[in-house]
Amino acid sequence: MSEYMEYLLEKEKIDNLFDQGFHIAHVIENLNGALVQFKRENPSAKGENEVRELPIKMAESRKYFATQLLMRAIV
C-alpha cells in the first residue's frame, strides 16, 4: 500500500472518531509515530467515559490530528 493510501486510511479513522463525538484526550509521541487517545462521555453509564486508542504511523496523519486538535480547541 502506498504512503498516501495509508495516510488516507488513518485520516478516515480520525475523522470517524470525531464524527462519533470523541475528542483527543491524550497523545504519546515516539519514534514509530503516535498513540492518540480519544474520549467521549458515555450516555448509558453515568460519569464514565468511553476511550479509544488509535496508533498513528504516518507523518501526514500526525500533522492532521495536531491541526484538528488546535482547530477544535480554538472553536
Stockholm file with secondary structure:
# STOCKHOLM 1.0

chainA/1-75         MSEYMEYLLEKEKIDNLFDQGFHIAHVIENLNGALVQFKRENPSAKGENEVRELPIKMAESRKYFATQLLMRAIV
#=GR chainA/1-75 SS CCHHHHHHHHHHHHHHHHHTTCEEEEEEEETTEEEEEEEEECTTSTTCEEEEEEEECCHHHHHHHHHHHHHHHHC
#=GC SS_cons        CCHHHHHHHHHHHHHHHHHTTCEEEEEEEETTEEEEEEEEECTTSTTCEEEEEEEECCHHHHHHHHHHHHHHHHC
//
